């Protein structure tokens, strides 16, 4: 997602959200990495903010991703 900072491509943002969502659903270890390693969680919110008026699909997928990350009670306070 961070590599998309220059051109802000909606397609690339959607691809990243979808990929992260799939990874998050696969394991708690993946969820932990998405939340705590790098700036991935911040980039998700940035993409949502940038595309807030232009892409309902990105908002929907990002909300699903955040929900998936917050399923673990220990992660909720970080989301």
Secondary structure as GFF3:
##gff-version 3
##sequence-region A 1 79
A	DSSP	three_ten_helix	2	5	.	.	.	ID=ss1
A	DSSP	alpha_helix	10	26	.	.	.	ID=ss2
A	DSSP	alpha_helix	28	36	.	.	.	ID=ss3
A	DSSP	alpha_helix	40	50	.	.	.	ID=ss4
A	DSSP	alpha_helix	56	70	.	.	.	ID=ss5
A	DSSP	alpha_helix	73	76	.	.	.	ID=ss6
###
